[in-house]
Amino acid sequence: MSSDQPLTCEQFPRSSKYNPEWLIANASGGANALWLTEWLTDALDLLPGMRVLDLGCGRAVSSIFLCREFGVQVWATDLWFSPSENLERIADAGVGENVFPIHADARALPFAPAFFDAIVSIDSFVYYGTDDLYLNYLARFVKPGGPIGIAGAGLIHEIEGAVPSHLRDWWTKDVWCLHSAAWWRRHWEKSGITDIAVADTMPDGWKRWLDWHRAGWPDNAVEIAALEADQGRSLGYVRVVGRRRPDVQLEEPIVSIPSQVHQKAVTPRCRMIDTCRARARPSSSIPSCHQSINPFIPPPSHYRTIARHLPKTDVCGYSAAHANHLT
């Protein structure tokens, strides 16, 4: 690492070609997206023309890097950052024909099954991927045999018991989702969905983490102090790559309520809501909770009607005062 060029690193020759001012100005998190992406792609076999999902791409810096360095097509998908601004950034980088900004939630992706040759996630997977059921959902979007790779901030080992004293000022609720490479390996292996190719920690990752903050966010004193005190004992960067097993049948996600449900499957809660609606208007015009609707959300237009026909508080917990606030 050069002192006069703090974001130029021999460990990441591809990333070092990019303007550090551009990189800092377009950062979307507490990590150098190019370093992490370059490190992750060392464990992937990306070929020109492949379709890649960059999940949680932030300001699309990693997506631009993937396209420029490997000639792949990238769907730059994020929930928090504007796709319009990403489109401008992508066009300015000269990759507008092959990088496509998408606004979507990681749990409601608008893609066809097996659409992608590879899926990557840079320093964002911890915010949704710790869910035991999420890998089953995500894996359907990559072709059988295709890789799913993640890289980002994590732990060298799981912290059991009390948080080390030198980390307590920094260890807030938003970092409870950080885990070690070994934890992620177990998390993915128990699903049986992927064969794990890599699950490791970046050599001197804590130093790269510290370099990034010193260069771009020198006022972030709490995090810098935690990294300096930790010296890589607990904090670092982790990477996991797994390939979707072709022989595993993925469970289909539940996206709606069946139009016909056997009577035994109807819960008392559903019966109470149907009773509430029956009091308010003729049963022939009331949508039953057995139809394809959410039985716990009555249609908004019915709230006042229900309130007029029920006692102050009915069996479903809806009161007249509550109904007045919802219309």
C-alpha positions as CSV (number, residue, x, y, z in Angstrom):
1,M,0.0,0.0,0.0
2,S,1.5,3.3,-1.1
3,S,1.3,6.2,1.4
4,D,0.8,8.8,-1.3
5,Q,-1.7,6.6,-3.1
6,P,-3.7,5.0,-0.3
7,L,-6.1,3.0,-2.5
8,T,-3.4,1.6,-4.8
9,C,-2.6,-1.9,-3.6
10,E,-0.5,-4.7,-5.2
11,Q,-3.0,-7.2,-3.8
12,F,-5.6,-5.8,-6.2
13,P,-4.0,-4.8,-9.5
14,R,-7.3,-4.5,-11.4
15,S,-8.8,-2.1,-8.8
16,S,-5.7,0.0,-8.7
17,K,-6.3,1.2,-12.2
18,Y,-9.5,3.1,-11.1
19,N,-9.5,6.7,-10.0
20,P,-9.6,6.8,-6.2
21,E,-11.5,10.0,-6.1
22,W,-14.2,8.5,-8.3
23,L,-14.3,5.4,-6.1
24,I,-14.7,7.4,-2.8
25,A,-17.3,9.7,-4.3
26,N,-19.4,6.8,-5.5
27,A,-19.0,4.6,-2.4
28,S,-22.1,3.1,-0.9
29,G,-20.8,1.4,2.2
30,G,-18.0,0.9,4.6
31,A,-15.9,-1.2,2.3
32,N,-13.9,-0.7,-0.9
33,A,-16.3,-2.4,-3.4
34,L,-13.6,-2.9,-6.0
35,W,-11.2,-4.7,-3.7
36,L,-13.9,-7.0,-2.5
37,T,-15.2,-7.7,-6.0
38,E,-11.7,-8.4,-7.3
39,W,-11.0,-10.7,-4.4
40,L,-14.3,-12.5,-5.0
41,T,-13.8,-12.9,-8.7
42,D,-10.5,-14.7,-8.1
43,A,-12.8,-17.6,-7.0
44,L,-15.2,-17.3,-9.9
45,D,-14.9,-18.3,-13.6
46,L,-16.5,-15.3,-15.3
47,L,-16.5,-15.3,-19.1
48,P,-17.5,-12.6,-21.6
49,G,-21.2,-12.6,-22.3
50,M,-22.3,-14.2,-19.0
51,R,-25.3,-12.8,-17.2
52,V,-24.5,-11.8,-13.7
53,L,-26.7,-10.6,-10.9
54,D,-25.0,-8.0,-8.7
55,L,-27.3,-8.1,-5.6
56,G,-27.2,-5.2,-3.3
57,C,-24.9,-3.3,-5.7
58,G,-25.3,0.1,-4.0
59,R,-24.1,2.8,-6.5
60,A,-23.2,0.1,-9.0
61,V,-19.4,0.5,-8.7
62,S,-19.0,-3.3,-8.5
63,S,-21.3,-3.8,-11.5
64,I,-19.2,-1.4,-13.6
65,F,-16.1,-3.2,-12.5
66,L,-17.5,-6.6,-13.4
67,C,-18.5,-5.4,-16.9
68,R,-15.3,-3.6,-17.7
69,E,-12.9,-6.3,-16.4
70,F,-14.7,-9.5,-17.5
71,G,-17.0,-8.5,-20.3
72,V,-20.1,-9.8,-18.6
73,Q,-23.6,-8.4,-18.6
74,V,-24.7,-7.2,-15.2
75,W,-28.0,-6.6,-13.6
76,A,-27.2,-4.0,-10.9
77,T,-29.9,-4.6,-8.4
78,D,-30.4,-2.5,-5.2
79,L,-33.3,-1.4,-3.0
80,W,-31.8,1.7,-1.3
81,F,-30.0,3.5,-4.2
82,S,-31.7,5.2,-7.1
83,P,-31.6,3.2,-10.4
84,S,-31.9,6.5,-12.3
85,E,-28.7,7.8,-10.7
86,N,-27.0,4.4,-11.2
87,L,-28.0,4.6,-14.9
88,E,-26.2,7.9,-15.2
89,R,-23.1,6.5,-13.5
90,I,-23.1,3.4,-15.6
91,A,-23.4,5.5,-18.8
92,D,-20.6,7.8,-17.8
93,A,-18.4,4.7,-17.3
94,G,-19.2,3.6,-20.9
95,V,-20.9,0.3,-20.1
96,G,-24.5,1.4,-20.6
97,E,-25.2,-1.4,-23.1
98,N,-24.3,-4.2,-20.7
99,V,-25.1,-3.0,-17.2
100,F,-28.8,-2.7,-16.3
101,P,-29.9,-0.9,-13.1
102,I,-32.8,-2.5,-11.3
103,H,-34.7,-1.3,-8.2
104,A,-35.8,-4.4,-6.3
105,D,-35.9,-6.0,-2.8
106,A,-33.6,-8.9,-2.4
107,R,-36.6,-10.9,-1.2
108,A,-38.8,-10.0,-4.2
109,L,-36.6,-10.3,-7.3
110,P,-38.2,-9.7,-10.7
111,F,-36.2,-12.4,-12.6
112,A,-37.0,-15.7,-14.3
113,P,-35.7,-18.9,-12.8
114,A,-32.2,-19.9,-13.9
115,F,-31.7,-16.5,-15.7
116,F,-28.2,-15.9,-14.4
117,D,-24.9,-17.6,-15.0
118,A,-23.6,-16.2,-11.7
119,I,-24.8,-14.2,-8.6
120,V,-22.5,-12.0,-6.6
121,S,-23.2,-9.8,-3.6
122,I,-20.6,-7.3,-2.3
123,D,-20.8,-6.3,1.4
124,S,-24.6,-6.5,1.5
125,F,-25.6,-10.2,1.9
126,V,-25.4,-10.0,5.7
127,Y,-28.5,-7.8,5.7
128,Y,-30.8,-10.5,4.3
129,G,-28.8,-13.7,3.7
130,T,-28.7,-14.8,7.3
131,D,-32.3,-16.0,7.0
132,D,-32.3,-19.8,6.9
133,L,-34.7,-19.9,4.0
134,Y,-33.1,-17.2,1.8
135,L,-30.5,-19.4,-0.1
136,N,-33.4,-21.6,-1.3
137,Y,-35.1,-18.5,-2.7
138,L,-32.0,-17.0,-4.2
139,A,-30.5,-20.1,-5.8
140,R,-33.5,-20.5,-8.2
141,F,-32.2,-17.5,-10.2
142,V,-28.9,-19.0,-11.1
143,K,-28.4,-21.9,-13.5
144,P,-27.7,-25.3,-12.0
145,G,-24.0,-25.5,-11.4
146,G,-23.7,-21.7,-11.4
147,P,-21.9,-19.9,-8.6
148,I,-23.3,-17.7,-5.9
149,G,-20.5,-15.6,-4.3
150,I,-20.5,-13.1,-1.4
151,A,-17.7,-11.0,0.0
152,G,-17.8,-8.3,2.8
153,A,-17.1,-7.3,6.3
154,G,-17.2,-10.2,8.8
155,L,-15.6,-11.9,11.7
156,I,-12.5,-14.0,12.0
157,H,-14.3,-16.2,14.5
158,E,-17.8,-16.1,16.1
159,I,-17.9,-13.9,19.2
160,E,-19.2,-16.1,22.0
161,G,-20.4,-14.4,25.2
162,A,-19.5,-10.8,25.9
163,V,-18.2,-8.5,23.1
164,P,-14.5,-7.8,23.6
165,S,-14.0,-4.6,25.5
166,H,-12.0,-2.9,22.7
167,L,-15.0,-3.4,20.3
168,R,-17.9,-2.3,22.6
169,D,-18.0,1.3,21.5
170,W,-18.3,0.2,17.8
171,W,-20.4,-2.9,18.3
172,T,-23.9,-1.6,17.8
173,K,-27.1,-3.5,16.8
174,D,-26.4,-3.0,13.0
175,V,-23.3,-5.2,13.1
176,W,-24.9,-8.1,14.9
177,C,-25.4,-9.7,11.4
178,L,-21.6,-10.1,10.9
179,H,-20.3,-13.7,10.9
180,S,-17.2,-15.7,10.2
181,A,-16.4,-17.6,7.0
182,A,-16.9,-20.8,9.0
183,W,-20.4,-19.7,10.1
184,W,-21.4,-19.0,6.5
185,R,-20.0,-22.4,5.3
186,R,-22.2,-24.1,7.9
187,H,-25.2,-21.9,7.1
188,W,-25.1,-22.8,3.4
189,E,-24.0,-26.4,3.8
190,K,-26.9,-27.4,6.0
191,S,-29.3,-26.4,3.2
192,G,-27.8,-28.9,0.9
193,I,-28.4,-26.5,-2.0
194,T,-24.8,-25.6,-2.9
195,D,-21.4,-27.2,-3.0
196,I,-19.0,-24.9,-1.2
197,A,-16.0,-24.0,-3.3
198,V,-14.5,-21.4,-1.1
199,A,-15.1,-20.1,2.5
200,D,-12.2,-18.0,3.7
201,T,-10.8,-14.8,5.2
202,M,-8.9,-12.1,3.3
203,P,-5.2,-12.0,4.3
204,D,-4.7,-8.8,6.2
205,G,-8.3,-7.9,5.5
206,W,-8.5,-5.8,8.7
207,K,-5.6,-3.6,7.2
208,R,-7.5,-3.1,4.0
209,W,-10.6,-2.2,6.0
210,L,-8.6,0.3,7.9
211,D,-6.9,1.7,4.8
212,W,-10.3,2.3,3.2
213,H,-11.6,4.3,6.2
214,R,-8.4,6.3,6.6
215,A,-8.5,7.3,3.0
216,G,-12.2,8.1,2.6
217,W,-13.7,8.6,6.1
218,P,-10.9,9.8,8.4
219,D,-13.6,11.3,10.7
220,N,-15.0,7.9,11.5
221,A,-13.0,7.7,14.7
222,V,-15.0,5.0,16.4
223,E,-14.6,2.4,13.7
224,I,-11.0,3.3,13.0
225,A,-10.2,3.0,16.7
226,A,-11.9,-0.4,16.9
227,L,-9.9,-1.7,13.9
228,E,-6.6,-0.4,15.3
229,A,-7.2,-2.0,18.7
230,D,-8.4,-5.2,17.2
231,Q,-5.4,-5.8,14.9
232,G,-7.3,-8.6,13.0
233,R,-8.1,-10.7,16.1
234,S,-11.9,-10.5,15.5
235,L,-12.6,-8.3,12.4
236,G,-11.8,-8.9,8.8
237,Y,-13.2,-9.6,5.3
238,V,-14.9,-12.9,4.5
239,R,-15.6,-14.6,1.2
240,V,-17.9,-17.6,0.4
241,V,-18.6,-19.2,-3.0
242,G,-21.0,-22.0,-3.5
243,R,-22.3,-23.7,-6.7
244,R,-25.9,-24.6,-7.1
245,R,-26.3,-28.4,-7.0
246,P,-28.1,-29.6,-10.2
247,D,-29.5,-32.6,-8.3
248,V,-31.3,-30.6,-5.6
249,Q,-35.0,-29.7,-6.1
250,L,-35.6,-26.2,-4.7
251,E,-38.8,-25.6,-2.7
252,E,-41.2,-23.3,-4.4
253,P,-41.8,-20.0,-2.5
254,I,-45.3,-19.3,-1.2
255,V,-46.5,-16.2,-3.1
256,S,-50.3,-16.4,-2.7
257,I,-53.1,-18.2,-0.8
258,P,-54.8,-21.0,-2.7
259,S,-58.3,-20.2,-4.1
260,Q,-59.7,-23.3,-2.4
261,V,-58.6,-24.4,1.1
262,H,-60.0,-27.5,2.8
263,Q,-62.3,-26.5,5.7
264,K,-60.0,-28.1,8.3
265,A,-57.2,-25.7,7.3
266,V,-59.3,-22.6,8.1
267,T,-58.0,-21.1,11.4
268,P,-60.2,-19.6,14.1
269,R,-58.7,-16.2,13.2
270,C,-60.0,-16.5,9.6
271,R,-63.5,-17.5,10.9
272,M,-63.6,-14.4,13.2
273,I,-62.7,-12.1,10.3
274,D,-65.3,-13.6,8.1
275,T,-67.8,-13.1,10.9
276,C,-66.9,-9.5,11.2
277,R,-67.4,-9.0,7.5
278,A,-70.7,-10.8,7.5
279,R,-72.1,-8.4,10.1
280,A,-71.2,-5.5,7.9
281,R,-72.7,-6.5,4.5
282,P,-74.5,-9.4,2.8
283,S,-72.3,-12.6,2.7
284,S,-72.8,-12.9,-1.1
285,S,-70.8,-9.8,-1.7
286,I,-68.0,-10.3,0.9
287,P,-64.7,-11.8,-0.3
288,S,-64.1,-14.9,1.8
289,C,-60.7,-15.4,3.5
290,H,-60.5,-18.7,1.5
291,Q,-60.0,-16.7,-1.7
292,S,-56.7,-15.4,-3.0
293,I,-56.5,-12.4,-0.6
294,N,-54.7,-11.7,2.6
295,P,-57.3,-12.7,5.3
296,F,-55.7,-10.4,7.9
297,I,-56.1,-7.2,5.9
298,P,-59.8,-6.4,5.3
299,P,-60.4,-4.2,2.2
300,P,-60.0,-0.5,3.2
301,S,-63.4,0.5,1.9
302,H,-65.1,-1.8,4.5
303,Y,-63.6,-0.2,7.6
304,R,-66.3,2.4,8.2
305,T,-69.1,0.0,7.5
306,I,-67.6,-2.6,9.9
307,A,-67.2,0.0,12.6
308,R,-70.9,1.1,12.4
309,H,-72.2,-2.4,12.8
310,L,-69.9,-3.7,15.5
311,P,-69.7,-3.0,19.2
312,K,-66.9,-0.6,20.4
313,T,-64.5,-3.4,20.2
314,D,-65.4,-6.5,18.1
315,V,-64.0,-10.0,18.3
316,C,-61.3,-9.2,15.7
317,G,-59.9,-6.3,17.7
318,Y,-61.1,-3.6,15.3
319,S,-62.7,-0.6,17.1
320,A,-64.7,2.3,15.6
321,A,-61.8,4.7,16.6
322,H,-59.3,2.5,14.8
323,A,-61.5,2.3,11.7
324,N,-61.8,6.1,11.6
325,H,-58.0,6.4,11.4
326,L,-57.7,3.9,8.6
327,T,-60.1,5.5,6.1
